[in-house]
Amino acid sequence: MMSSECVVVKRTGKPPLRFYGDPLFTQTSYRSGPHLWYDVSLFHRPKGGFVVDVKCYKKDSGAADMFRGVQADTIGDVLDYLESYDAAADLDVDSLSGENSSEARLRLRELELRRAVLEAQRQFALAVTPILEDLVESDRQSR
């Protein structure tokens, strides 16, 4: 039997998660062009449970990458977390704001923010969809 590796999952604003586990899935949404992309990994802990690792990388200089990691007891908890993930929370809204507050500029910033949210959601979906499909297929085969 293969022994599990020690894994450290970085988390923005929180201490890292340290655990022994085995990688089950890793998927990226990276493509040339978009200003952000996601790497999503799922680990199984031999003593039970799972860890989801979500990394949001940003190409823009000065934009902070975001790292999120959560522990989940069941695959159902993993699915719930991934399906309810709010990619908009990974955006730096302050970087889209400016000092000029004319109505036209505020409207333009609102549109930029909407575009950024839609792009973040699209990139997250690109990374997560194959993982969700594999989990569903694994569940079907185990029945």
C-alpha positions in Angstrom: 0.0 0.0 0.0 1.3 3.4 -0.9 1.7 5.8 2.0 0.1 9.2 1.8 2.1 12.3 1.3 2.2 15.4 3.6 0.3 18.1 1.9 0.3 21.8 2.7 -2.6 23.9 1.3 -2.1 27.6 1.4 -5.1 29.8 2.4 -5.4 33.5 2.0 -5.8 35.2 5.4 -5.8 31.9 7.3 -3.1 29.4 8.4 -2.4 26.7 5.9 -4.0 23.3 6.1 -1.4 20.5 6.8 -2.5 16.9 6.4 -1.6 13.5 5.0 -3.5 12.7 1.9 -3.6 11.4 -1.6 -4.5 13.5 -4.7 -7.7 12.4 -6.4 -8.2 15.2 -9.0 -6.4 18.3 -10.2 -7.8 20.5 -12.9 -6.8 23.9 -14.2 -8.7 26.5 -16.3 -5.4 28.1 -17.5 -5.5 29.2 -21.1 -3.5 32.0 -22.6 -5.5 35.2 -22.7 -7.7 35.4 -19.6 -6.4 37.6 -16.7 -7.2 35.0 -14.1 -7.4 31.2 -13.9 -8.1 28.5 -11.3 -6.3 25.4 -10.2 -8.6 23.1 -8.2 -7.4 19.9 -6.4 -9.2 17.3 -4.4 -7.4 15.2 -1.8 -8.5 12.1 0.1 -7.3 11.8 3.7 -6.6 8.1 4.6 -8.2 8.6 8.1 -11.4 9.9 6.4 -12.6 12.9 4.6 -11.4 15.2 1.9 -9.6 18.5 1.3 -10.5 20.9 -1.5 -7.8 23.2 -2.7 -8.8 26.2 -4.8 -6.2 28.5 -6.2 -7.1 31.7 -8.2 -4.1 33.1 -10.0 -4.1 36.6 -11.5 -1.9 37.9 -14.3 -2.4 41.6 -13.5 0.6 43.1 -11.8 -0.2 44.0 -8.2 -3.3 41.8 -8.1 -3.1 39.3 -5.3 -3.6 35.6 -6.0 -6.2 33.9 -3.8 -5.9 30.6 -2.0 -8.7 28.7 -0.4 -8.7 25.3 1.2 -11.5 23.5 3.1 -11.9 20.2 4.8 -15.0 18.1 3.9 -16.2 15.0 5.6 -18.0 13.5 2.6 -18.1 13.7 -1.2 -21.5 15.3 -0.7 -19.8 18.1 1.3 -17.2 18.5 -1.5 -20.0 18.8 -4.1 -21.8 21.3 -2.0 -18.7 23.5 -1.5 -17.8 23.4 -5.2 -21.3 24.1 -6.4 -21.8 27.0 -4.1 -18.3 28.5 -4.6 -18.5 32.3 -5.2 -15.8 33.1 -7.7 -16.7 36.8 -7.4 -15.1 36.8 -3.9 -11.8 36.1 -5.5 -11.8 39.5 -7.3 -10.1 42.6 -5.9 -12.9 45.2 -6.2 -10.6 48.0 -5.1 -8.4 47.5 -8.1 -11.5 48.3 -10.3 -12.3 51.5 -8.5 -10.9 54.9 -9.2 -10.9 58.4 -7.8 -13.0 60.0 -10.5 -16.6 59.4 -9.5 -18.5 60.9 -12.5 -21.7 59.0 -13.4 -20.2 57.8 -16.7 -17.1 56.5 -15.0 -19.1 54.8 -12.2 -21.2 53.1 -14.9 -18.1 52.0 -16.7 -16.6 50.5 -13.5 -19.9 48.7 -12.8 -19.7 47.1 -16.3 -16.0 46.2 -15.7 -16.9 44.6 -12.4 -19.7 42.6 -14.0 -17.4 41.4 -16.8 -14.7 40.4 -14.2 -17.3 38.5 -12.1 -18.5 36.6 -15.2 -14.9 35.8 -16.2 -14.1 34.5 -12.7 -17.2 32.3 -12.7 -16.4 31.0 -16.2 -12.8 30.2 -15.2 -13.9 28.4 -12.0 -16.4 26.4 -14.0 -13.8 25.4 -16.5 -11.6 24.0 -13.7 -14.4 22.4 -11.6 -16.7 20.8 -14.3 -14.3 17.9 -15.1 -13.9 17.1 -11.4 -17.6 17.1 -10.8 -18.2 14.9 -13.9 -15.6 12.4 -12.6 -17.1 12.3 -9.2 -20.6 11.7 -10.6 -19.2 8.9 -12.8 -17.3 7.3 -9.9 -20.5 7.4 -7.9 -22.5 5.7 -10.7 -19.9 3.0 -11.1 -19.8 2.3 -7.3 -23.5 1.5 -7.3 
